[in-house]
Amino acid sequence: MPISLLEYLRADREDRKVEPCAARNEELTLEFKFRCVNLSIWAEPLGFCYQLIPEVEYAITRLERVGRTIIFVHFVDPVREYLLPRRYANMASQKDIERINSG
């Protein structure tokens, strides 16, 4: 039996309650954390950020946190940057950023 929209919205609200716990869990990869946000009803699609093409891998040179919920993503080719949507930025821990920037 299909689930109603109301049930789906309730489940999504419950999932969003655990996002802060997932963000602090250092065993989870940043990719997994972003996927959790992306599966939410209210997720901002990353592909719409400054004309990025969905399903295309971009070489990220570094992540730059300039506030608690503000992270700039810097790319190699073409050389550009964009502001990560707030819910995604909230999922990135300082260790996640250091991991990206060190490699």
Phi, psi and omega in degrees: 000128181295150181273144182285163178299320179299317178295321179295318179295320177297316179297320179295320179297320178295320179297321180292336178293332182268355180305316179300324178293318179296322181297325181275349182280108184285348179280341179274139178284158178297324178300316179296317180298317179294323179296322177299316179294318184297332180281351179288151178300321187265016181293143174271120181298127180294332181296338180272000180283108175049048173062033172284142181272126179299150178067015176250131178278135178243138179282110180270125178276322179192160172250138182234111178275126179240010178182173183300323182242018182239120177227128172266138177253125181253132182250158177277302189230118350287157182292111179198175179215160172211161180274122179291134178304149189305315182295326176290318179298324179295335182278342183274118176275169178297325177294323175300315180296316179297322179298315179296314184289337181275344186250000000 
